[in-house]
Amino acid sequence: MKISSDTAPDLYLQYISIDDANKIYVDWLNDPLINQYLETRFHIQNINSIREFISSMIANPNEHLFTIRTTCNEQHIGNIKVGGINTTHNIADVSLFIGDKDSWGKGFATKAIQLISRYALENLQLRKLCAGAYKPNIASTRAFLKAGYINDGFLANHYLLNGQPCDLVQVCLFENKHTIIPSIIIS
C-alpha cells in the first residue's frame, strides 16, 4: 500500500516490508543522534531485530507501519506508524522518526504526519490520534502542531532522558479535524 497526496508531491508513505530491513536502517537506530528520543536506544539493533520488529508489525492488525520515502528517488528516509489501536475507544498513537539526517528540517515529518493521520482517521475510522515527545524534542512537537495537532497536556517527569526525569509533551488530533489535513491517494 502506498499513501500520497497532491499537496505533498515530494514524499509518500509505503507499507513496510521485511525487505526494508537493511544496514542503513540498522545504522539509523544505533546512531545516538538519531535515536536520542527513540525507545530503541536502549538496545543495540541489528538486521534480525529489525526483521522481527517488522514481522510483528505486519502480523498485528492494530499496528500500521509505513516507510517514509522521497518521490524523486524512492529513498527510504524514515518510518511512521499508527499503532496501539484501541478499538473500544477508537484511538491510536502516531510515532515517527526521520533517520536520514540530510532530510532533517525539510518538512518531511509534518507531511508524513498529515498523510498517516488522514489515513488513520478516514480509513481506519479512528476518533482520536495521540502523539507524545520528550520535552526537549521540540522539532517533533513542532512537526505535529504544524500538521494540525493540538496540545493535549503533558506528563511531568514521565520518562528518563540521560538519567534525568523528563516531561512528555502530548498532542492530539480529533476525527472532526481531518478536513484540515490534505486529502490522500491510496494505491
MDAnalysis code that builds the backbone (N, CA, C; Angstrom):
import MDAnalysis as mda
import numpy as np

u = mda.Universe.empty(561, n_residues=187, atom_resindex=np.repeat(np.arange(187), 3), trajectory=True)
u.add_TopologyAttr("name", ["N", "CA", "C"] * 187)
u.add_TopologyAttr("resid", np.arange(1, 188))
u.add_TopologyAttr("resname", ["MET", "LYS", "ILE", "SER", "SER", "ASP", "THR", "ALA", "PRO", "ASP", "LEU", "TYR", "LEU", "GLN", "TYR", "ILE", "SER", "ILE", "ASP", "ASP", "ALA", "ASN", "LYS", "ILE", "TYR", "VAL", "ASP", "TRP", "LEU", "ASN", "ASP", "PRO", "LEU", "ILE", "ASN", "GLN", "TYR", "LEU", "GLU", "THR", "ARG", "PHE", "HIS", "ILE", "GLN", "ASN", "ILE", "ASN", "SER", "ILE", "ARG", "GLU", "PHE", "ILE", "SER", "SER", "MET", "ILE", "ALA", "ASN", "PRO", "ASN", "GLU", "HIS", "LEU", "PHE", "THR", "ILE", "ARG", "THR", "THR", "CYS", "ASN", "GLU", "GLN", "HIS", "ILE", "GLY", "ASN", "ILE", "LYS", "VAL", "GLY", "GLY", "ILE", "ASN", "THR", "THR", "HIS", "ASN", "ILE", "ALA", "ASP", "VAL", "SER", "LEU", "PHE", "ILE", "GLY", "ASP", "LYS", "ASP", "SER", "TRP", "GLY", "LYS", "GLY", "PHE", "ALA", "THR", "LYS", "ALA", "ILE", "GLN", "LEU", "ILE", "SER", "ARG", "TYR", "ALA", "LEU", "GLU", "ASN", "LEU", "GLN", "LEU", "ARG", "LYS", "LEU", "CYS", "ALA", "GLY", "ALA", "TYR", "LYS", "PRO", "ASN", "ILE", "ALA", "SER", "THR", "ARG", "ALA", "PHE", "LEU", "LYS", "ALA", "GLY", "TYR", "ILE", "ASN", "ASP", "GLY", "PHE", "LEU", "ALA", "ASN", "HIS", "TYR", "LEU", "LEU", "ASN", "GLY", "GLN", "PRO", "CYS", "ASP", "LEU", "VAL", "GLN", "VAL", "CYS", "LEU", "PHE", "GLU", "ASN", "LYS", "HIS", "THR", "ILE", "ILE", "PRO", "SER", "ILE", "ILE", "ILE", "SER"])
u.atoms.positions = np.array([
    [0.842, -1.177, 0.000],
    [0.000, 0.000, 0.000],
    [0.884, 1.236, 0.000],
    [0.461, 2.211, -0.752],
    [1.182, 3.474, -0.866],
    [0.192, 4.600, -0.583],
    [0.628, 5.577, 0.236],
    [-0.195, 6.744, 0.553],
    [0.543, 7.978, 0.069],
    [-0.129, 8.776, -0.727],
    [0.472, 10.001, -1.244],
    [-0.580, 11.111, -1.247],
    [-0.153, 12.303, -1.641],
    [-1.060, 13.438, -1.725],
    [-0.526, 14.428, -2.749],
    [-1.440, 15.042, -3.462],
    [-1.039, 16.076, -4.423],
    [-0.397, 17.268, -3.719],
    [-0.719, 17.463, -2.437],
    [-0.163, 18.590, -1.696],
    [1.215, 18.294, -1.108],
    [1.657, 17.051, -1.224],
    [2.994, 16.655, -0.746],
    [3.678, 15.844, -1.848],
    [3.970, 16.483, -2.976],
    [4.487, 15.730, -4.122],
    [5.905, 15.187, -3.938],
    [6.591, 15.629, -2.887],
    [7.981, 15.210, -2.699],
    [8.157, 13.970, -1.836],
    [7.046, 13.424, -1.281],
    [7.182, 12.206, -0.485],
    [5.922, 11.376, -0.530],
    [6.070, 10.139, -0.109],
    [4.933, 9.237, 0.030],
    [5.242, 8.228, 1.127],
    [4.195, 7.559, 1.598],
    [4.344, 6.506, 2.595],
    [4.099, 5.179, 1.903],
    [4.879, 4.174, 2.284],
    [4.705, 2.839, 1.723],
    [4.696, 1.832, 2.860],
    [3.714, 0.927, 2.829],
    [3.634, -0.084, 3.881],
    [4.958, -0.824, 3.952],
    [5.472, -1.003, 5.152],
    [6.797, -1.589, 5.335],
    [6.805, -3.065, 4.948],
    [7.970, -3.540, 4.528],
    [8.151, -4.963, 4.231],
    [9.467, -5.422, 4.849],
    [9.630, -6.722, 4.958],
    [10.862, -7.296, 5.505],
    [12.068, -6.812, 4.698],
    [11.883, -6.591, 3.409],
    [12.984, -6.131, 2.542],
    [13.505, -4.754, 2.942],
    [12.748, -4.012, 3.735],
    [13.197, -2.691, 4.176],
    [14.243, -2.769, 5.290],
    [14.421, -3.948, 5.873],
    [15.455, -4.138, 6.911],
    [16.806, -4.235, 6.212],
    [17.639, -3.221, 6.418],
    [18.963, -3.217, 5.789],
    [19.958, -2.490, 6.692],
    [21.202, -2.421, 6.255],
    [22.268, -1.819, 7.062],
    [21.988, -0.352, 7.361],
    [21.453, 0.372, 6.410],
    [21.164, 1.795, 6.629],
    [20.155, 1.948, 7.762],
    [19.115, 1.145, 7.750],
    [18.081, 1.168, 8.786],
    [18.701, 0.841, 10.149],
    [19.540, -0.189, 10.188],
    [20.234, -0.570, 11.430],
    [21.085, 0.590, 11.934],
    [21.828, 1.198, 11.032],
    [22.705, 2.317, 11.414],
    [21.900, 3.484, 11.990],
    [20.743, 3.769, 11.405],
    [19.901, 4.836, 11.944],
    [19.561, 4.564, 13.403],
    [19.082, 3.351, 13.661],
    [18.598, 3.034, 15.005],
    [19.708, 2.936, 16.040],
    [20.945, 2.771, 15.592],
    [22.077, 2.706, 16.516],
    [22.841, 4.020, 16.610],
    [22.434, 5.019, 15.851],
    [23.096, 6.323, 15.860],
    [22.564, 7.140, 17.045],
    [23.432, 7.524, 17.997],
    [22.966, 8.248, 19.195],
    [22.269, 9.583, 18.907],
    [22.609, 10.229, 17.808],
    [21.941, 11.483, 17.470],
    [20.527, 11.213, 16.944],
    [20.386, 10.191, 16.132],
    [19.078, 9.852, 15.569],
    [18.173, 9.239, 16.624],
    [18.723, 8.362, 17.462],
    [17.873, 7.616, 18.393],
    [17.734, 8.263, 19.778],
    [18.245, 9.481, 19.944],
    [18.252, 10.097, 21.276],
    [16.882, 10.190, 21.930],
    [15.812, 10.222, 21.141],
    [14.463, 10.291, 21.696],
    [13.630, 9.045, 21.359],
    [14.274, 8.013, 20.846],
    [13.578, 6.777, 20.493],
    [13.770, 5.735, 21.583],
    [12.769, 4.946, 21.822],
    [12.884, 3.904, 22.834],
    [13.832, 2.793, 22.387],
    [14.108, 2.705, 21.107],
    [15.050, 1.690, 20.610],
    [16.477, 1.954, 21.079],
    [16.737, 3.131, 21.593],
    [18.093, 3.477, 22.013],
    [18.597, 2.620, 23.171],
    [17.708, 1.933, 23.846],
    [18.096, 1.134, 24.998],
    [18.640, -0.243, 24.620],
    [18.565, -0.591, 23.345],
    [19.041, -1.899, 22.876],
    [19.768, -1.728, 21.551],
    [20.891, -2.400, 21.399],
    [21.604, -2.412, 20.124],
    [20.717, -3.128, 19.104],
    [20.565, -2.515, 17.954],
    [19.727, -3.072, 16.903],
    [20.600, -3.777, 15.858],
    [20.026, -4.782, 15.202],
    [20.694, -5.476, 14.101],
    [19.635, -5.885, 13.087],
    [20.067, -6.459, 11.984],
    [19.121, -6.848, 10.927],
    [18.039, -7.769, 11.489],
    [18.433, -8.742, 12.288],
    [17.448, -9.690, 12.818],
    [16.433, -9.016, 13.727],
    [16.883, -8.101, 14.598],
    [15.933, -7.432, 15.488],
    [14.961, -6.569, 14.688],
    [15.436, -5.952, 13.627],
    [14.566, -5.132, 12.791],
    [13.583, -6.015, 12.019],
    [14.071, -7.120, 11.484],
    [13.168, -8.051, 10.785],
    [12.083, -8.571, 11.731],
    [12.457, -8.915, 12.952],
    [11.476, -9.393, 13.928],
    [10.445, -8.304, 14.237],
    [10.931, -7.065, 14.386],
    [10.018, -5.946, 14.648],
    [9.053, -5.766, 13.477],
    [9.583, -5.732, 12.268],
    [8.734, -5.556, 11.085],
    [7.721, -6.690, 10.997],
    [8.163, -7.915, 11.207],
    [7.246, -9.071, 11.160],
    [6.127, -8.932, 12.178],
    [6.467, -8.477, 13.381],
    [5.443, -8.318, 14.413],
    [4.449, -7.219, 14.037],
    [4.924, -6.165, 13.393],
    [4.033, -5.085, 12.958],
    [3.089, -5.579, 11.865],
    [3.634, -6.306, 10.899],
    [2.826, -6.809, 9.788],
    [1.755, -7.775, 10.297],
    [2.087, -8.576, 11.300],
    [1.162, -9.587, 11.825],
    [0.077, -9.014, 12.730],
    [0.255, -7.785, 13.194],
    [-0.673, -7.200, 14.162],
    [-1.628, -6.224, 13.462],
    [-2.926, -6.533, 13.448],
    [-3.873, -5.644, 12.767],
    [-4.031, -4.280, 13.444],
    [-3.515, -4.132, 14.658],
    [-3.608, -2.858, 15.372],
    [-2.351, -2.012, 15.240],
    [-1.472, -2.405, 14.338],
    [-0.239, -1.652, 14.059],
    [-0.128, -1.453, 12.549],
    [0.109, -0.231, 12.123],
    [0.259, 0.086, 10.701],
    [1.555, 0.881, 10.535],
    [2.600, 0.194, 10.097],
    [3.926, 0.792, 9.977],
    [4.252, 1.044, 8.515],
    [4.665, 2.269, 8.233],
    [4.992, 2.682, 6.877],
    [6.408, 3.251, 6.818],
    [7.040, 3.085, 5.662],
    [8.285, 3.805, 5.403],
    [7.907, 5.175, 4.852],
    [8.746, 6.146, 5.115],
    [8.608, 7.481, 4.523],
    [9.631, 7.526, 3.393],
    [9.188, 7.841, 2.191],
    [10.065, 7.810, 1.017],
    [9.959, 9.101, 0.213],
    [11.088, 9.497, -0.343],
    [11.092, 10.665, -1.216],
    [10.640, 10.233, -2.609],
    [9.900, 11.089, -3.262],
    [9.375, 10.783, -4.586],
    [10.468, 10.777, -5.645],
    [11.425, 11.679, -5.515],
    [12.426, 11.833, -6.569],
    [13.273, 10.582, -6.785],
    [13.599, 9.857, -5.724],
    [14.447, 8.669, -5.888],
    [13.961, 7.462, -5.084],
    [12.764, 7.570, -4.526],
    [12.153, 6.499, -3.729],
    [13.013, 6.088, -2.533],
    [13.837, 7.022, -2.065],
    [14.724, 6.756, -0.928],
    [13.930, 6.644, 0.364],
    [14.224, 5.618, 1.129],
    [13.633, 5.400, 2.455],
    [14.346, 6.358, 3.413],
    [13.618, 7.324, 3.982],
    [14.254, 8.316, 4.854],
    [13.830, 8.190, 6.314],
    [12.830, 7.354, 6.587],
    [12.362, 7.184, 7.948],
    [11.112, 6.333, 7.982],
    [10.510, 6.246, 9.149],
    [9.295, 5.442, 9.335],
    [8.249, 6.240, 10.091],
    [6.999, 5.850, 9.893],
    [5.895, 6.428, 10.638],
    [4.886, 5.322, 10.914],
    [4.277, 5.392, 12.084],
    [3.374, 4.319, 12.500],
    [2.139, 4.892, 13.175],
    [1.012, 4.290, 12.870],
    [-0.185, 4.482, 13.673],
    [-0.394, 3.123, 14.332],
    [-0.345, 3.125, 15.656],
    [-0.373, 1.844, 16.342],
    [-0.983, 1.923, 17.718],
    [-0.925, 0.777, 18.364],
    [-1.563, 0.682, 19.667],
    [-3.033, 1.001, 19.538],
    [-3.635, 0.603, 18.411],
    [-5.032, 0.950, 18.156],
    [-5.916, 0.304, 19.215],
    [-6.704, 1.140, 19.848],
    [-7.666, 0.688, 20.840],
    [-9.028, 0.746, 20.169],
    [-9.559, -0.425, 19.801],
    [-10.816, -0.463, 19.056],
    [-12.035, -0.173, 19.925],
    [-11.899, -0.259, 21.223],
    [-13.002, 0.087, 22.119],
    [-13.247, 1.592, 22.106],
    [-12.161, 2.346, 22.152],
    [-12.272, 3.805, 22.209],
    [-11.970, 4.472, 20.867],
    [-11.565, 3.685, 19.870],
    [-11.202, 4.195, 18.539],
    [-10.127, 5.281, 18.616],
    [-9.070, 4.955, 19.340],
    [-7.933, 5.859, 19.461],
    [-6.659, 5.099, 19.101],
    [-5.606, 5.851, 18.777],
    [-4.313, 5.243, 18.462],
    [-3.213, 6.282, 18.643],
    [-1.988, 5.786, 18.654],
    [-0.812, 6.646, 18.758],
    [-0.124, 6.749, 17.402],
    [0.438, 7.901, 17.145],
    [1.244, 8.114, 15.942],
    [2.672, 8.374, 16.400],
    [3.613, 7.689, 15.781],
    [5.023, 7.909, 16.099],
    [5.835, 7.852, 14.807],
    [6.961, 8.523, 14.812],
    [7.792, 8.545, 13.615],
    [9.222, 8.889, 13.956],
    [10.085, 8.644, 12.994],
    [11.450, 9.166, 13.046],
    [11.925, 9.363, 11.617],
    [12.736, 10.381, 11.437],
    [13.425, 10.610, 10.169],
    [14.869, 10.183, 10.420],
    [15.278, 9.084, 9.809],
    [16.612, 8.545, 10.029],
    [17.672, 9.188, 9.154],
    [17.279, 9.621, 7.968],
    [18.223, 10.231, 7.037],
    [18.474, 11.682, 7.456],
    [19.655, 11.944, 7.995],
    [19.953, 13.283, 8.524],
    [19.877, 14.369, 7.459],
    [20.173, 14.027, 6.197],
    [20.079, 15.011, 5.118],
    [18.637, 15.454, 4.874],
    [17.687, 14.692, 5.391],
    [16.267, 15.012, 5.227],
    [15.692, 15.792, 6.402],
    [16.497, 16.044, 7.416],
    [16.027, 16.795, 8.581],
    [15.774, 18.250, 8.208],
    [14.763, 18.843, 8.811],
    [14.486, 20.266, 8.634],
    [13.864, 20.629, 7.301],
    [13.354, 19.647, 6.550],
    [12.788, 19.914, 5.229],
    [11.267, 19.761, 5.196],
    [10.663, 19.567, 6.357],
    [9.217, 19.462, 6.426],
    [8.667, 18.073, 6.140],
    [9.532, 17.090, 5.956],
    [9.060, 15.734, 5.660],
    [8.254, 15.142, 6.806],
    [8.651, 15.403, 8.040],
    [7.923, 14.848, 9.188],
    [6.487, 15.363, 9.207],
    [6.306, 16.663, 9.032],
    [4.964, 17.250, 9.041],
    [4.105, 16.644, 7.940],
    [4.652, 16.523, 6.747],
    [3.885, 15.954, 5.633],
    [3.537, 14.494, 5.894],
    [4.488, 13.732, 6.424],
    [4.236, 12.319, 6.723],
    [3.153, 12.190, 7.797],
    [3.192, 13.054, 8.793],
    [2.169, 13.050, 9.847],
    [0.791, 13.329, 9.244],
    [0.715, 14.278, 8.341],
    [-0.572, 14.580, 7.714],
    [-1.097, 13.390, 6.918],
    [-0.209, 12.727, 6.167],
    [-0.639, 11.582, 5.364],
    [-1.145, 10.446, 6.248],
    [-0.379, 10.071, 7.266],
    [-0.782, 8.949, 8.120],
    [-2.025, 9.309, 8.929],
    [-2.156, 10.571, 9.305],
    [-3.316, 10.993, 10.096],
    [-4.595, 10.912, 9.281],
    [-4.542, 11.382, 8.063],
    [-5.735, 11.304, 7.195],
    [-6.105, 9.843, 6.967],
    [-5.105, 9.008, 6.712],
    [-5.332, 7.571, 6.535],
    [-5.987, 6.972, 7.791],
    [-5.458, 7.279, 8.951],
    [-5.949, 6.699, 10.201],
    [-7.370, 7.151, 10.514],
    [-7.656, 8.421, 10.309],
    [-8.981, 8.943, 10.637],
    [-10.034, 8.493, 9.636],
    [-9.689, 8.468, 8.357],
    [-10.675, 8.102, 7.338],
    [-10.749, 6.593, 7.113],
    [-9.620, 5.955, 6.893],
    [-9.628, 4.547, 6.504],
    [-9.716, 3.594, 7.689],
    [-9.103, 3.955, 8.787],
    [-9.183, 3.109, 9.979],
    [-10.326, 3.551, 10.887],
    [-10.938, 4.666, 10.531],
    [-12.093, 5.232, 11.245],
    [-11.821, 5.434, 12.734],
    [-10.653, 6.014, 13.013],
    [-10.304, 6.317, 14.395],
    [-10.914, 7.655, 14.799],
    [-11.126, 7.816, 16.074],
    [-11.757, 9.012, 16.631],
    [-10.733, 10.047, 17.090],
    [-9.614, 9.553, 17.590],
    [-8.587, 10.454, 18.125],
    [-7.218, 9.830, 17.899],
    [-6.285, 10.667, 17.464],
    [-4.888, 10.269, 17.320],
    [-4.066, 11.019, 18.359],
    [-3.151, 10.316, 18.992],
    [-2.314, 10.904, 20.034],
    [-0.848, 10.740, 19.658],
    [-0.039, 11.651, 20.141],
    [1.411, 11.539, 19.961],
    [2.084, 12.178, 21.162],
    [3.240, 11.682, 21.481],
    [3.994, 12.241, 22.597],
    [5.447, 12.409, 22.222],
    [6.085, 13.367, 22.853],
    [7.507, 13.623, 22.597],
    [8.170, 14.071, 23.886],
    [9.413, 13.651, 24.046],
    [10.211, 14.175, 25.150],
    [10.227, 15.696, 25.009],
    [10.111, 16.411, 26.108],
    [10.020, 17.877, 26.057],
    [11.149, 18.532, 25.253],
    [12.411, 18.084, 25.380],
    [13.460, 18.724, 24.583],
    [13.375, 18.432, 23.082],
    [12.547, 17.484, 22.685],
    [12.402, 17.144, 21.270],
    [11.422, 18.122, 20.615],
    [11.830, 19.366, 20.577],
    [10.993, 20.454, 20.075],
    [10.616, 20.241, 18.614],
    [11.532, 19.701, 17.815],
    [11.258, 19.504, 16.388],
    [10.082, 18.553, 16.175],
    [10.004, 17.499, 16.963],
    [8.902, 16.547, 16.813],
    [7.574, 17.194, 17.193],
    [7.534, 17.846, 18.324],
    [6.299, 18.515, 18.745],
    [5.882, 19.553, 17.716],
    [6.830, 20.318, 17.220],
    [6.535, 21.349, 16.215],
    [5.950, 20.721, 14.945],
    [6.502, 19.580, 14.506],
    [6.003, 18.919, 13.296],
    [4.542, 18.502, 13.462],
    [4.193, 17.957, 14.626],
    [2.805, 17.561, 14.872],
    [1.891, 18.781, 14.907],
    [2.312, 19.842, 15.557],
    [1.479, 21.043, 15.624],
    [1.281, 21.641, 14.234],
    [2.323, 21.658, 13.411],
    [2.198, 22.159, 12.038],
    [1.263, 21.277, 11.216],
    [1.196, 19.995, 11.570],
    [0.339, 19.051, 10.842],
    [-1.129, 19.170, 11.253],
    [-1.438, 20.004, 12.233],
    [-2.820, 20.214, 12.636],
    [-3.178, 19.686, 14.011],
    [-2.242, 19.042, 14.687],
    [-2.496, 18.545, 16.035],
    [-2.570, 19.717, 17.013],
    [-3.172, 19.478, 18.167],
    [-3.261, 20.489, 19.210],
    [-2.609, 19.953, 20.483],
    [-2.223, 20.857, 21.352],
    [-1.652, 20.449, 22.636],
    [-2.709, 19.692, 23.435],
    [-2.289, 18.607, 24.068],
    [-3.197, 17.762, 24.836],
    [-2.701, 17.577, 26.268],
    [-1.684, 18.342, 26.647],
    [-1.168, 18.274, 28.008],
    [0.234, 17.711, 28.060],
    [0.662, 17.399, 29.265],
    [1.979, 16.798, 29.426],
    [1.965, 15.919, 30.664],
    [2.897, 14.994, 30.678],
    [3.087, 14.121, 31.826],
    [4.405, 14.515, 32.473],
    [4.338, 15.032, 33.675],
    [5.523, 15.530, 34.370],
    [6.482, 14.395, 34.712],
    [7.752, 14.619, 34.411],
    [8.817, 13.673, 34.769],
    [8.471, 12.239, 34.381],
    [7.873, 12.071, 33.238],
    [7.346, 10.778, 32.805],
    [8.431, 9.787, 32.389],
    [9.413, 10.270, 31.664],
    [10.497, 9.423, 31.179],
    [11.824, 9.858, 31.777],
    [12.825, 9.015, 31.590],
    [14.194, 9.391, 31.939],
    [14.944, 9.677, 30.654],
    [15.607, 10.801, 30.621],
    [16.425, 11.195, 29.479],
    [17.812, 11.493, 30.011],
    [18.787, 10.721, 29.575],
    [20.154, 10.842, 30.079],
    [20.186, 10.745, 31.607],
    [19.360, 9.847, 32.132],
    [19.337, 9.604, 33.573],
    [18.556, 10.614, 34.390],
    [17.961, 11.605, 33.740],
    [17.212, 12.657, 34.433],
    [15.732, 12.602, 34.065],
    [14.826, 12.862, 35.020],
    [13.402, 12.898, 34.692],
    [13.112, 13.955, 33.622],
    [12.204, 13.600, 32.730],
    [11.883, 14.480, 31.600],
    [10.380, 14.437, 31.350],
    [9.791, 15.604, 31.113],
    [8.363, 15.682, 30.801],
    [8.074, 15.084, 29.427],
    [6.879, 14.549, 29.276],
    [6.383, 14.077, 27.991],
    [5.313, 15.054, 27.531],
    [5.521, 15.671, 26.381],
    [4.557, 16.600, 25.795],
    [3.592, 15.782, 24.943],
    [2.299, 15.991, 25.139],
    [1.298, 15.240, 24.399],
    [0.508, 16.157, 23.477],
    [0.241, 15.652, 22.276],
    [-0.570, 16.356, 21.290],
    [-1.608, 15.380, 20.749],
    [-2.647, 15.915, 20.118],
    [-3.686, 15.035, 19.582],
    [-4.381, 15.684, 18.388],
    [-5.101, 14.834, 17.676],
    [-5.918, 15.270, 16.544],
    [-7.218, 14.474, 16.600],
    [-8.347, 15.171, 16.543],
    [-9.648, 14.518, 16.589],
    [-10.213, 14.328, 15.184],
    [-11.074, 13.346, 15.039],
    [-11.635, 12.989, 13.740],
    [-12.343, 14.157, 13.062],
    [-12.972, 15.038, 13.822],
    [-13.693, 16.151, 13.207],
    [-12.755, 17.204, 12.622],
    [-11.457, 17.042, 12.819],
    [-10.479, 17.987, 12.257],
    [-9.765, 17.419, 11.031],
    [-10.183, 16.232, 10.571],
    [-9.482, 15.603, 9.467],
    [-9.528, 16.425, 8.177],
    [-10.530, 17.260, 8.040],
    [-10.638, 18.052, 6.805],
    [-9.591, 19.153, 6.710],
    [-8.901, 19.468, 7.817],
    [-7.827, 20.471, 7.735],
    [-6.554, 19.844, 7.164],
    [-6.559, 18.516, 7.051],
    [-5.419, 17.795, 6.503],
    [-5.665, 17.534, 5.028],
    [-4.649, 17.699, 4.184],
    [-4.834, 17.456, 2.753],
    [-5.355, 16.041, 2.469],
    [-6.130, 15.921, 1.408],
    [-6.650, 14.606, 1.017],
    [-5.497, 13.709, 0.553],
    [-5.749, 12.398, 0.590],
    [-4.704, 11.442, 0.247],
    [-5.148, 10.560, -0.901],
    [-4.155, 9.928, -1.521],
    [-4.382, 8.958, -2.576],
    [-3.796, 7.645, -2.096],
    [-4.599, 6.602, -2.081],
    [-4.117, 5.272, -1.664],
    [-4.049, 4.401, -2.898],
    [-2.883, 3.815, -3.095],
    [-2.717, 2.923, -4.254],
    [-2.016, 1.647, -3.849],
])
